[in-house]
Amino acid sequence: MVKATYYFENGSVKEQGFFKDKKLTGQWVSYNLEGEKTMIANYQAGKKVGKWFSWKNNSLKEITYNNNKVISVKKWNEDTKLASNKE
């Protein structure tokens, strides 16, 4: 496997992930200019798989892929109530 890191012109990290046999593989993470995560993606042999997370403004989108096909999409925002097992 080869780790790849791509940068913005200002030198901050734009994207990081791995290649195997010249194909995207494993987890890839994208960042904005401020260094905040904007996307967590998963690949297997160049195909989109598993859960992806995309942050934009005050919302989070969870996209589930199987063999490059979208299986489901959930959108979360500040108003979404989350259950917690912490008191």
PDB file with one MODEL, atoms N, CA, C and O in Angstrom:
MODEL        1
ATOM      1  N   MET A   1       0.847  -1.188   0.000  1.00  0.00           N
ATOM      2  CA  MET A   1       0.000   0.000   0.000  1.00  0.00           C
ATOM      3  C   MET A   1       0.883   1.239   0.000  1.00  0.00           C
ATOM      4  O   MET A   1       1.987   1.250   0.545  1.00  0.00           O
ATOM      5  N   VAL A   2       0.356   2.278  -0.630  1.00  0.00           N
ATOM      6  CA  VAL A   2       1.052   3.555  -0.704  1.00  0.00           C
ATOM      7  C   VAL A   2       0.149   4.623  -0.098  1.00  0.00           C
ATOM      8  O   VAL A   2      -1.012   4.757  -0.483  1.00  0.00           O
ATOM      9  N   LYS A   3       0.694   5.384   0.856  1.00  0.00           N
ATOM     10  CA  LYS A   3      -0.077   6.472   1.456  1.00  0.00           C
ATOM     11  C   LYS A   3       0.077   7.706   0.587  1.00  0.00           C
ATOM     12  O   LYS A   3       1.183   8.045   0.165  1.00  0.00           O
ATOM     13  N   ALA A   4      -1.046   8.384   0.317  1.00  0.00           N
ATOM     14  CA  ALA A   4      -1.038   9.597  -0.494  1.00  0.00           C
ATOM     15  C   ALA A   4      -1.559  10.756   0.341  1.00  0.00           C
ATOM     16  O   ALA A   4      -2.523  10.617   1.093  1.00  0.00           O
ATOM     17  N   THR A   5      -0.903  11.898   0.195  1.00  0.00           N
ATOM     18  CA  THR A   5      -1.345  13.125   0.845  1.00  0.00           C
ATOM     19  C   THR A   5      -1.344  14.233  -0.203  1.00  0.00           C
ATOM     20  O   THR A   5      -0.336  14.464  -0.870  1.00  0.00           O
ATOM     21  N   TYR A   6      -2.467  14.910  -0.342  1.00  0.00           N
ATOM     22  CA  TYR A   6      -2.602  16.027  -1.264  1.00  0.00           C
ATOM     23  C   TYR A   6      -2.760  17.302  -0.437  1.00  0.00           C
ATOM     24  O   TYR A   6      -3.368  17.289   0.633  1.00  0.00           O
ATOM     25  N   TYR A   7      -2.204  18.403  -0.948  1.00  0.00           N
ATOM     26  CA  TYR A   7      -2.159  19.656  -0.199  1.00  0.00           C
ATOM     27  C   TYR A   7      -2.831  20.795  -0.955  1.00  0.00           C
ATOM     28  O   TYR A   7      -2.876  20.799  -2.186  1.00  0.00           O
ATOM     29  N   PHE A   8      -3.359  21.770  -0.193  1.00  0.00           N
ATOM     30  CA  PHE A   8      -3.807  23.035  -0.750  1.00  0.00           C
ATOM     31  C   PHE A   8      -2.565  23.866  -1.077  1.00  0.00           C
ATOM     32  O   PHE A   8      -1.464  23.541  -0.634  1.00  0.00           O
ATOM     33  N   GLU A   9      -2.741  24.920  -1.838  1.00  0.00           N
ATOM     34  CA  GLU A   9      -1.616  25.788  -2.201  1.00  0.00           C
ATOM     35  C   GLU A   9      -0.934  26.397  -0.975  1.00  0.00           C
ATOM     36  O   GLU A   9       0.259  26.698  -1.012  1.00  0.00           O
ATOM     37  N   ASN A  10      -1.704  26.582   0.128  1.00  0.00           N
ATOM     38  CA  ASN A  10      -1.125  27.174   1.332  1.00  0.00           C
ATOM     39  C   ASN A  10      -0.349  26.162   2.180  1.00  0.00           C
ATOM     40  O   ASN A  10       0.199  26.519   3.223  1.00  0.00           O
ATOM     41  N   GLY A  11      -0.300  24.901   1.736  1.00  0.00           N
ATOM     42  CA  GLY A  11       0.458  23.875   2.439  1.00  0.00           C
ATOM     43  C   GLY A  11      -0.342  23.025   3.403  1.00  0.00           C
ATOM     44  O   GLY A  11       0.179  22.030   3.907  1.00  0.00           O
ATOM     45  N   SER A  12      -1.596  23.380   3.680  1.00  0.00           N
ATOM     46  CA  SER A  12      -2.398  22.553   4.579  1.00  0.00           C
ATOM     47  C   SER A  12      -2.914  21.321   3.831  1.00  0.00           C
ATOM     48  O   SER A  12      -3.091  21.339   2.613  1.00  0.00           O
ATOM     49  N   VAL A  13      -3.147  20.258   4.593  1.00  0.00           N
ATOM     50  CA  VAL A  13      -3.570  18.984   4.005  1.00  0.00           C
ATOM     51  C   VAL A  13      -4.980  19.106   3.444  1.00  0.00           C
ATOM     52  O   VAL A  13      -5.886  19.601   4.115  1.00  0.00           O
ATOM     53  N   LYS A  14      -5.154  18.655   2.216  1.00  0.00           N
ATOM     54  CA  LYS A  14      -6.453  18.658   1.543  1.00  0.00           C
ATOM     55  C   LYS A  14      -7.110  17.284   1.614  1.00  0.00           C
ATOM     56  O   LYS A  14      -8.318  17.176   1.828  1.00  0.00           O
ATOM     57  N   GLU A  15      -6.298  16.219   1.431  1.00  0.00           N
ATOM     58  CA  GLU A  15      -6.840  14.860   1.367  1.00  0.00           C
ATOM     59  C   GLU A  15      -5.738  13.855   1.680  1.00  0.00           C
ATOM     60  O   GLU A  15      -4.588  14.038   1.281  1.00  0.00           O
ATOM     61  N   GLN A  16      -6.103  12.784   2.402  1.00  0.00           N
ATOM     62  CA  GLN A  16      -5.162  11.710   2.705  1.00  0.00           C
ATOM     63  C   GLN A  16      -5.847  10.369   2.560  1.00  0.00           C
ATOM     64  O   GLN A  16      -7.021  10.214   2.897  1.00  0.00           O
ATOM     65  N   GLY A  17      -5.098   9.402   2.055  1.00  0.00           N
ATOM     66  CA  GLY A  17      -5.633   8.055   1.926  1.00  0.00           C
ATOM     67  C   GLY A  17      -4.585   7.118   1.368  1.00  0.00           C
ATOM     68  O   GLY A  17      -3.395   7.432   1.359  1.00  0.00           O
ATOM     69  N   PHE A  18      -5.034   5.969   0.904  1.00  0.00           N
ATOM     70  CA  PHE A  18      -4.126   4.923   0.457  1.00  0.00           C
ATOM     71  C   PHE A  18      -4.490   4.399  -0.925  1.00  0.00           C
ATOM     72  O   PHE A  18      -5.651   4.413  -1.333  1.00  0.00           O
ATOM     73  N   PHE A  19      -3.478   3.944  -1.621  1.00  0.00           N
ATOM     74  CA  PHE A  19      -3.634   3.238  -2.884  1.00  0.00           C
ATOM     75  C   PHE A  19      -3.068   1.835  -2.722  1.00  0.00           C
ATOM     76  O   PHE A  19      -2.063   1.638  -2.038  1.00  0.00           O
ATOM     77  N   LYS A  20      -3.712   0.872  -3.347  1.00  0.00           N
ATOM     78  CA  LYS A  20      -3.181  -0.485  -3.428  1.00  0.00           C
ATOM     79  C   LYS A  20      -3.390  -0.930  -4.868  1.00  0.00           C
ATOM     80  O   LYS A  20      -4.509  -0.887  -5.378  1.00  0.00           O
ATOM     81  N   ASP A  21      -2.328  -1.351  -5.516  1.00  0.00           N
ATOM     82  CA  ASP A  21      -2.394  -1.729  -6.933  1.00  0.00           C
ATOM     83  C   ASP A  21      -2.993  -0.607  -7.775  1.00  0.00           C
ATOM     84  O   ASP A  21      -3.794  -0.851  -8.678  1.00  0.00           O
ATOM     85  N   LYS A  22      -2.594   0.627  -7.466  1.00  0.00           N
ATOM     86  CA  LYS A  22      -3.010   1.833  -8.180  1.00  0.00           C
ATOM     87  C   LYS A  22      -4.504   2.153  -8.057  1.00  0.00           C
ATOM     88  O   LYS A  22      -5.041   2.920  -8.856  1.00  0.00           O
ATOM     89  N   LYS A  23      -5.176   1.566  -7.057  1.00  0.00           N
ATOM     90  CA  LYS A  23      -6.600   1.820  -6.831  1.00  0.00           C
ATOM     91  C   LYS A  23      -6.796   2.355  -5.421  1.00  0.00           C
ATOM     92  O   LYS A  23      -6.105   1.950  -4.486  1.00  0.00           O
ATOM     93  N   LEU A  24      -7.753   3.274  -5.282  1.00  0.00           N
ATOM     94  CA  LEU A  24      -8.089   3.789  -3.954  1.00  0.00           C
ATOM     95  C   LEU A  24      -8.492   2.626  -3.063  1.00  0.00           C
ATOM     96  O   LEU A  24      -9.227   1.729  -3.475  1.00  0.00           O
ATOM     97  N   THR A  25      -7.987   2.662  -1.815  1.00  0.00           N
ATOM     98  CA  THR A  25      -8.340   1.589  -0.892  1.00  0.00           C
ATOM     99  C   THR A  25      -8.355   2.120   0.534  1.00  0.00           C
ATOM    100  O   THR A  25      -7.621   3.051   0.864  1.00  0.00           O
ATOM    101  N   GLY A  26      -9.183   1.533   1.368  1.00  0.00           N
ATOM    102  CA  GLY A  26      -9.251   1.943   2.766  1.00  0.00           C
ATOM    103  C   GLY A  26      -9.917   3.291   2.941  1.00  0.00           C
ATOM    104  O   GLY A  26     -10.708   3.731   2.105  1.00  0.00           O
ATOM    105  N   GLN A  27      -9.580   3.940   4.050  1.00  0.00           N
ATOM    106  CA  GLN A  27     -10.215   5.210   4.397  1.00  0.00           C
ATOM    107  C   GLN A  27      -9.472   6.399   3.789  1.00  0.00           C
ATOM    108  O   GLN A  27      -8.245   6.478   3.837  1.00  0.00           O
ATOM    109  N   TRP A  28     -10.244   7.312   3.222  1.00  0.00           N
ATOM    110  CA  TRP A  28      -9.739   8.579   2.706  1.00  0.00           C
ATOM    111  C   TRP A  28     -10.418   9.689   3.484  1.00  0.00           C
ATOM    112  O   TRP A  28     -11.623   9.634   3.729  1.00  0.00           O
ATOM    113  N   VAL A  29      -9.647  10.701   3.874  1.00  0.00           N
ATOM    114  CA  VAL A  29     -10.191  11.829   4.633  1.00  0.00           C
ATOM    115  C   VAL A  29      -9.878  13.121   3.890  1.00  0.00           C
ATOM    116  O   VAL A  29      -8.743  13.352   3.474  1.00  0.00           O
ATOM    117  N   SER A  30     -10.898  13.960   3.730  1.00  0.00           N
ATOM    118  CA  SER A  30     -10.745  15.265   3.078  1.00  0.00           C
ATOM    119  C   SER A  30     -10.927  16.367   4.117  1.00  0.00           C
ATOM    120  O   SER A  30     -11.679  16.214   5.078  1.00  0.00           O
ATOM    121  N   TYR A  31     -10.223  17.483   3.907  1.00  0.00           N
ATOM    122  CA  TYR A  31     -10.251  18.608   4.833  1.00  0.00           C
ATOM    123  C   TYR A  31     -10.510  19.909   4.069  1.00  0.00           C
ATOM    124  O   TYR A  31     -10.274  19.990   2.864  1.00  0.00           O
ATOM    125  N   ASN A  32     -10.999  20.923   4.788  1.00  0.00           N
ATOM    126  CA  ASN A  32     -11.125  22.247   4.193  1.00  0.00           C
ATOM    127  C   ASN A  32      -9.846  23.039   4.502  1.00  0.00           C
ATOM    128  O   ASN A  32      -8.927  22.523   5.139  1.00  0.00           O
ATOM    129  N   LEU A  33      -9.799  24.285   4.049  1.00  0.00           N
ATOM    130  CA  LEU A  33      -8.612  25.120   4.248  1.00  0.00           C
ATOM    131  C   LEU A  33      -8.290  25.367   5.719  1.00  0.00           C
ATOM    132  O   LEU A  33      -7.140  25.635   6.067  1.00  0.00           O
ATOM    133  N   GLU A  34      -9.302  25.277   6.585  1.00  0.00           N
ATOM    134  CA  GLU A  34      -9.099  25.496   8.017  1.00  0.00           C
ATOM    135  C   GLU A  34      -8.653  24.225   8.744  1.00  0.00           C
ATOM    136  O   GLU A  34      -8.421  24.251   9.953  1.00  0.00           O
ATOM    137  N   GLY A  35      -8.534  23.124   8.017  1.00  0.00           N
ATOM    138  CA  GLY A  35      -8.097  21.868   8.620  1.00  0.00           C
ATOM    139  C   GLY A  35      -9.217  21.034   9.213  1.00  0.00           C
ATOM    140  O   GLY A  35      -8.955  20.037   9.885  1.00  0.00           O
ATOM    141  N   GLU A  36     -10.462  21.428   8.976  1.00  0.00           N
ATOM    142  CA  GLU A  36     -11.607  20.667   9.478  1.00  0.00           C
ATOM    143  C   GLU A  36     -11.971  19.563   8.490  1.00  0.00           C
ATOM    144  O   GLU A  36     -11.896  19.758   7.277  1.00  0.00           O
ATOM    145  N   LYS A  37     -12.365  18.407   9.011  1.00  0.00           N
ATOM    146  CA  LYS A  37     -12.776  17.301   8.138  1.00  0.00           C
ATOM    147  C   LYS A  37     -14.035  17.682   7.379  1.00  0.00           C
ATOM    148  O   LYS A  37     -14.972  18.246   7.945  1.00  0.00           O
ATOM    149  N   THR A  38     -14.043  17.368   6.098  1.00  0.00           N
ATOM    150  CA  THR A  38     -15.239  17.599   5.290  1.00  0.00           C
ATOM    151  C   THR A  38     -15.807  16.289   4.758  1.00  0.00           C
ATOM    152  O   THR A  38     -16.972  16.231   4.364  1.00  0.00           O
ATOM    153  N   MET A  39     -14.982  15.225   4.745  1.00  0.00           N
ATOM    154  CA  MET A  39     -15.440  13.942   4.212  1.00  0.00           C
ATOM    155  C   MET A  39     -14.572  12.815   4.757  1.00  0.00           C
ATOM    156  O   MET A  39     -13.349  12.931   4.845  1.00  0.00           O
ATOM    157  N   ILE A  40     -15.232  11.730   5.118  1.00  0.00           N
ATOM    158  CA  ILE A  40     -14.546  10.467   5.403  1.00  0.00           C
ATOM    159  C   ILE A  40     -15.148   9.466   4.435  1.00  0.00           C
ATOM    160  O   ILE A  40     -16.358   9.241   4.432  1.00  0.00           O
ATOM    161  N   ALA A  41     -14.299   8.867   3.616  1.00  0.00           N
ATOM    162  CA  ALA A  41     -14.749   7.955   2.565  1.00  0.00           C
ATOM    163  C   ALA A  41     -14.039   6.618   2.708  1.00  0.00           C
ATOM    164  O   ALA A  41     -12.949   6.546   3.274  1.00  0.00           O
ATOM    165  N   ASN A  42     -14.655   5.566   2.197  1.00  0.00           N
ATOM    166  CA  ASN A  42     -14.064   4.229   2.234  1.00  0.00           C
ATOM    167  C   ASN A  42     -14.106   3.595   0.854  1.00  0.00           C
ATOM    168  O   ASN A  42     -15.114   3.649   0.149  1.00  0.00           O
ATOM    169  N   TYR A  43     -12.985   2.997   0.492  1.00  0.00           N
ATOM    170  CA  TYR A  43     -12.859   2.342  -0.812  1.00  0.00           C
ATOM    171  C   TYR A  43     -12.332   0.925  -0.647  1.00  0.00           C
ATOM    172  O   TYR A  43     -11.617   0.618   0.306  1.00  0.00           O
ATOM    173  N   GLN A  44     -12.693   0.080  -1.579  1.00  0.00           N
ATOM    174  CA  GLN A  44     -12.147  -1.267  -1.672  1.00  0.00           C
ATOM    175  C   GLN A  44     -11.880  -1.533  -3.148  1.00  0.00           C
ATOM    176  O   GLN A  44     -12.807  -1.592  -3.956  1.00  0.00           O
ATOM    177  N   ALA A  45     -10.612  -1.693  -3.491  1.00  0.00           N
ATOM    178  CA  ALA A  45     -10.197  -1.927  -4.888  1.00  0.00           C
ATOM    179  C   ALA A  45     -10.769  -0.868  -5.837  1.00  0.00           C
ATOM    180  O   ALA A  45     -11.205  -1.180  -6.945  1.00  0.00           O
ATOM    181  N   GLY A  46     -10.759   0.393  -5.381  1.00  0.00           N
ATOM    182  CA  GLY A  46     -11.223   1.492  -6.217  1.00  0.00           C
ATOM    183  C   GLY A  46     -12.716   1.740  -6.207  1.00  0.00           C
ATOM    184  O   GLY A  46     -13.183   2.678  -6.853  1.00  0.00           O
ATOM    185  N   LYS A  47     -13.478   0.929  -5.494  1.00  0.00           N
ATOM    186  CA  LYS A  47     -14.934   1.086  -5.449  1.00  0.00           C
ATOM    187  C   LYS A  47     -15.372   1.669  -4.110  1.00  0.00           C
ATOM    188  O   LYS A  47     -14.774   1.384  -3.072  1.00  0.00           O
ATOM    189  N   LYS A  48     -16.424   2.491  -4.146  1.00  0.00           N
ATOM    190  CA  LYS A  48     -16.984   3.076  -2.940  1.00  0.00           C
ATOM    191  C   LYS A  48     -17.703   1.986  -2.147  1.00  0.00           C
ATOM    192  O   LYS A  48     -18.541   1.261  -2.683  1.00  0.00           O
ATOM    193  N   VAL A  49     -17.360   1.883  -0.857  1.00  0.00           N
ATOM    194  CA  VAL A  49     -17.975   0.880   0.014  1.00  0.00           C
ATOM    195  C   VAL A  49     -18.199   1.470   1.405  1.00  0.00           C
ATOM    196  O   VAL A  49     -17.588   2.471   1.780  1.00  0.00           O
ATOM    197  N   GLY A  50     -19.075   0.837   2.147  1.00  0.00           N
ATOM    198  CA  GLY A  50     -19.276   1.189   3.549  1.00  0.00           C
ATOM    199  C   GLY A  50     -19.888   2.559   3.753  1.00  0.00           C
ATOM    200  O   GLY A  50     -20.482   3.144   2.847  1.00  0.00           O
ATOM    201  N   LYS A  51     -19.724   3.055   4.978  1.00  0.00           N
ATOM    202  CA  LYS A  51     -20.294   4.346   5.353  1.00  0.00           C
ATOM    203  C   LYS A  51     -19.340   5.480   5.008  1.00  0.00           C
ATOM    204  O   LYS A  51     -18.141   5.416   5.282  1.00  0.00           O
ATOM    205  N   TRP A  52     -19.894   6.501   4.411  1.00  0.00           N
ATOM    206  CA  TRP A  52     -19.179   7.732   4.124  1.00  0.00           C
ATOM    207  C   TRP A  52     -19.843   8.824   4.947  1.00  0.00           C
ATOM    208  O   TRP A  52     -21.052   8.789   5.177  1.00  0.00           O
ATOM    209  N   PHE A  53     -19.050   9.796   5.391  1.00  0.00           N
ATOM    210  CA  PHE A  53     -19.574  10.909   6.167  1.00  0.00           C
ATOM    211  C   PHE A  53     -19.126  12.210   5.515  1.00  0.00           C
ATOM    212  O   PHE A  53     -17.948  12.384   5.200  1.00  0.00           O
ATOM    213  N   SER A  54     -20.080  13.129   5.313  1.00  0.00           N
ATOM    214  CA  SER A  54     -19.801  14.404   4.672  1.00  0.00           C
ATOM    215  C   SER A  54     -20.343  15.530   5.548  1.00  0.00           C
ATOM    216  O   SER A  54     -21.532  15.565   5.866  1.00  0.00           O
ATOM    217  N   TRP A  55     -19.457  16.450   5.935  1.00  0.00           N
ATOM    218  CA  TRP A  55     -19.851  17.588   6.740  1.00  0.00           C
ATOM    219  C   TRP A  55     -19.931  18.818   5.852  1.00  0.00           C
ATOM    220  O   TRP A  55     -19.008  19.101   5.088  1.00  0.00           O
ATOM    221  N   LYS A  56     -21.051  19.556   5.955  1.00  0.00           N
ATOM    222  CA  LYS A  56     -21.211  20.804   5.211  1.00  0.00           C
ATOM    223  C   LYS A  56     -22.065  21.736   6.053  1.00  0.00           C
ATOM    224  O   LYS A  56     -23.173  21.388   6.461  1.00  0.00           O
ATOM    225  N   ASN A  57     -21.535  22.923   6.305  1.00  0.00           N
ATOM    226  CA  ASN A  57     -22.195  23.897   7.176  1.00  0.00           C
ATOM    227  C   ASN A  57     -22.495  23.236   8.523  1.00  0.00           C
ATOM    228  O   ASN A  57     -21.575  22.750   9.182  1.00  0.00           O
ATOM    229  N   ASN A  58     -23.747  23.210   8.941  1.00  0.00           N
ATOM    230  CA  ASN A  58     -24.090  22.608  10.234  1.00  0.00           C
ATOM    231  C   ASN A  58     -24.799  21.274  10.082  1.00  0.00           C
ATOM    232  O   ASN A  58     -25.611  20.901  10.928  1.00  0.00           O
ATOM    233  N   SER A  59     -24.498  20.553   9.012  1.00  0.00           N
ATOM    234  CA  SER A  59     -25.154  19.260   8.818  1.00  0.00           C
ATOM    235  C   SER A  59     -24.132  18.172   8.497  1.00  0.00           C
ATOM    236  O   SER A  59     -23.029  18.440   8.019  1.00  0.00           O
ATOM    237  N   LEU A  60     -24.532  16.973   8.770  1.00  0.00           N
ATOM    238  CA  LEU A  60     -23.724  15.783   8.508  1.00  0.00           C
ATOM    239  C   LEU A  60     -24.560  14.850   7.655  1.00  0.00           C
ATOM    240  O   LEU A  60     -25.719  14.579   7.966  1.00  0.00           O
ATOM    241  N   LYS A  61     -23.964  14.359   6.576  1.00  0.00           N
ATOM    242  CA  LYS A  61     -24.655  13.408   5.714  1.00  0.00           C
ATOM    243  C   LYS A  61     -23.925  12.068   5.829  1.00  0.00           C
ATOM    244  O   LYS A  61     -22.705  12.001   5.683  1.00  0.00           O
ATOM    245  N   GLU A  62     -24.678  11.017   6.089  1.00  0.00           N
ATOM    246  CA  GLU A  62     -24.153   9.647   6.167  1.00  0.00           C
ATOM    247  C   GLU A  62     -24.657   8.887   4.947  1.00  0.00           C
ATOM    248  O   GLU A  62     -25.860   8.699   4.769  1.00  0.00           O
ATOM    249  N   ILE A  63     -23.724   8.456   4.115  1.00  0.00           N
ATOM    250  CA  ILE A  63     -24.074   7.751   2.881  1.00  0.00           C
ATOM    251  C   ILE A  63     -23.494   6.347   2.962  1.00  0.00           C
ATOM    252  O   ILE A  63     -22.309   6.182   3.253  1.00  0.00           O
ATOM    253  N   THR A  64     -24.300   5.353   2.711  1.00  0.00           N
ATOM    254  CA  THR A  64     -23.835   3.971   2.730  1.00  0.00           C
ATOM    255  C   THR A  64     -23.738   3.459   1.303  1.00  0.00           C
ATOM    256  O   THR A  64     -24.698   3.530   0.535  1.00  0.00           O
ATOM    257  N   TYR A  65     -22.553   2.939   0.956  1.00  0.00           N
ATOM    258  CA  TYR A  65     -22.282   2.408  -0.376  1.00  0.00           C
ATOM    259  C   TYR A  65     -22.049   0.905  -0.316  1.00  0.00           C
ATOM    260  O   TYR A  65     -21.574   0.375   0.689  1.00  0.00           O
ATOM    261  N   ASN A  66     -22.391   0.230  -1.407  1.00  0.00           N
ATOM    262  CA  ASN A  66     -22.040  -1.169  -1.597  1.00  0.00           C
ATOM    263  C   ASN A  66     -21.670  -1.331  -3.065  1.00  0.00           C
ATOM    264  O   ASN A  66     -22.516  -1.176  -3.946  1.00  0.00           O
ATOM    265  N   ASN A  67     -20.403  -1.643  -3.326  1.00  0.00           N
ATOM    266  CA  ASN A  67     -19.934  -1.870  -4.695  1.00  0.00           C
ATOM    267  C   ASN A  67     -20.253  -0.686  -5.621  1.00  0.00           C
ATOM    268  O   ASN A  67     -20.762  -0.856  -6.728  1.00  0.00           O
ATOM    269  N   ASN A  68     -19.933   0.521  -5.123  1.00  0.00           N
ATOM    270  CA  ASN A  68     -20.106   1.766  -5.889  1.00  0.00           C
ATOM    271  C   ASN A  68     -21.553   2.236  -6.003  1.00  0.00           C
ATOM    272  O   ASN A  68     -21.814   3.213  -6.704  1.00  0.00           O
ATOM    273  N   LYS A  69     -22.487   1.587  -5.350  1.00  0.00           N
ATOM    274  CA  LYS A  69     -23.897   1.977  -5.429  1.00  0.00           C
ATOM    275  C   LYS A  69     -24.367   2.509  -4.077  1.00  0.00           C
ATOM    276  O   LYS A  69     -24.042   1.953  -3.028  1.00  0.00           O
ATOM    277  N   VAL A  70     -25.142   3.602  -4.120  1.00  0.00           N
ATOM    278  CA  VAL A  70     -25.699   4.172  -2.897  1.00  0.00           C
ATOM    279  C   VAL A  70     -26.810   3.270  -2.383  1.00  0.00           C
ATOM    280  O   VAL A  70     -27.759   2.960  -3.102  1.00  0.00           O
ATOM    281  N   ILE A  71     -26.679   2.857  -1.136  1.00  0.00           N
ATOM    282  CA  ILE A  71     -27.687   1.996  -0.497  1.00  0.00           C
ATOM    283  C   ILE A  71     -28.649   2.837   0.343  1.00  0.00           C
ATOM    284  O   ILE A  71     -29.858   2.605   0.336  1.00  0.00           O
ATOM    285  N   SER A  72     -28.096   3.821   1.068  1.00  0.00           N
ATOM    286  CA  SER A  72     -28.946   4.691   1.885  1.00  0.00           C
ATOM    287  C   SER A  72     -28.241   6.015   2.144  1.00  0.00           C
ATOM    288  O   SER A  72     -27.017   6.120   2.070  1.00  0.00           O
ATOM    289  N   VAL A  73     -29.061   7.027   2.453  1.00  0.00           N
ATOM    290  CA  VAL A  73     -28.549   8.353   2.792  1.00  0.00           C
ATOM    291  C   VAL A  73     -29.319   8.852   4.008  1.00  0.00           C
ATOM    292  O   VAL A  73     -30.550   8.829   4.024  1.00  0.00           O
ATOM    293  N   LYS A  74     -28.589   9.303   5.025  1.00  0.00           N
ATOM    294  CA  LYS A  74     -29.205   9.911   6.206  1.00  0.00           C
ATOM    295  C   LYS A  74     -28.590  11.296   6.354  1.00  0.00           C
ATOM    296  O   LYS A  74     -27.384  11.475   6.187  1.00  0.00           O
ATOM    297  N   LYS A  75     -29.430  12.264   6.667  1.00  0.00           N
ATOM    298  CA  LYS A  75     -28.945  13.622   6.871  1.00  0.00           C
ATOM    299  C   LYS A  75     -29.198  14.017   8.319  1.00  0.00           C
ATOM    300  O   LYS A  75     -30.310  13.877   8.828  1.00  0.00           O
ATOM    301  N   TRP A  76     -28.166  14.507   8.967  1.00  0.00           N
ATOM    302  CA  TRP A  76     -28.250  14.939  10.350  1.00  0.00           C
ATOM    303  C   TRP A  76     -27.979  16.437  10.378  1.00  0.00           C
ATOM    304  O   TRP A  76     -27.142  16.933   9.624  1.00  0.00           O
ATOM    305  N   ASN A  77     -28.681  17.158  11.241  1.00  0.00           N
ATOM    306  CA  ASN A  77     -28.392  18.570  11.432  1.00  0.00           C
ATOM    307  C   ASN A  77     -28.462  18.895  12.911  1.00  0.00           C
ATOM    308  O   ASN A  77     -28.667  18.001  13.731  1.00  0.00           O
ATOM    309  N   GLU A  78     -28.293  20.165  13.266  1.00  0.00           N
ATOM    310  CA  GLU A  78     -28.270  20.546  14.671  1.00  0.00           C
ATOM    311  C   GLU A  78     -29.554  20.190  15.405  1.00  0.00           C
ATOM    312  O   GLU A  78     -29.526  19.966  16.615  1.00  0.00           O
ATOM    313  N   ASP A  79     -30.672  20.133  14.706  1.00  0.00           N
ATOM    314  CA  ASP A  79     -31.958  19.837  15.342  1.00  0.00           C
ATOM    315  C   ASP A  79     -32.192  18.353  15.581  1.00  0.00           C
ATOM    316  O   ASP A  79     -33.126  17.981  16.292  1.00  0.00           O
ATOM    317  N   THR A  80     -31.352  17.496  14.991  1.00  0.00           N
ATOM    318  CA  THR A  80     -31.532  16.056  15.118  1.00  0.00           C
ATOM    319  C   THR A  80     -31.213  15.626  16.544  1.00  0.00           C
ATOM    320  O   THR A  80     -30.162  15.975  17.082  1.00  0.00           O
ATOM    321  N   LYS A  81     -32.100  14.887  17.141  1.00  0.00           N
ATOM    322  CA  LYS A  81     -31.889  14.383  18.500  1.00  0.00           C
ATOM    323  C   LYS A  81     -31.152  13.068  18.433  1.00  0.00           C
ATOM    324  O   LYS A  81     -31.545  12.169  17.689  1.00  0.00           O
ATOM    325  N   LEU A  82     -30.087  12.946  19.202  1.00  0.00           N
ATOM    326  CA  LEU A  82     -29.328  11.704  19.253  1.00  0.00           C
ATOM    327  C   LEU A  82     -29.494  11.053  20.609  1.00  0.00           C
ATOM    328  O   LEU A  82     -29.457  11.736  21.633  1.00  0.00           O
ATOM    329  N   ALA A  83     -29.671   9.777  20.633  1.00  0.00           N
ATOM    330  CA  ALA A  83     -29.765   9.036  21.880  1.00  0.00           C
ATOM    331  C   ALA A  83     -28.356   8.819  22.422  1.00  0.00           C
ATOM    332  O   ALA A  83     -27.401   8.678  21.659  1.00  0.00           O
ATOM    333  N   SER A  84     -28.240   8.795  23.734  1.00  0.00           N
ATOM    334  CA  SER A  84     -26.944   8.587  24.359  1.00  0.00           C
ATOM    335  C   SER A  84     -27.125   7.693  25.563  1.00  0.00           C
ATOM    336  O   SER A  84     -28.147   7.755  26.247  1.00  0.00           O
ATOM    337  N   ASN A  85     -26.118   6.848  25.826  1.00  0.00           N
ATOM    338  CA  ASN A  85     -26.191   6.007  27.020  1.00  0.00           C
ATOM    339  C   ASN A  85     -25.440   6.651  28.178  1.00  0.00           C
ATOM    340  O   ASN A  85     -25.271   6.021  29.223  1.00  0.00           O
ATOM    341  N   LYS A  86     -24.985   7.892  28.017  1.00  0.00           N
ATOM    342  CA  LYS A  86     -24.289   8.624  29.080  1.00  0.00           C
ATOM    343  C   LYS A  86     -25.298   9.465  29.840  1.00  0.00           C
ATOM    344  O   LYS A  86     -26.240  10.008  29.262  1.00  0.00           O
ATOM    345  N   GLU A  87     -25.089   9.563  31.135  1.00  0.00           N
ATOM    346  CA  GLU A  87     -26.009  10.382  31.968  1.00  0.00           C
ATOM    347  C   GLU A  87     -25.462  11.765  32.150  1.00  0.00           C
ATOM    348  O   GLU A  87     -26.087  12.593  32.814  1.00  0.00           O
TER     349      GLU A  87
ENDMDL
END
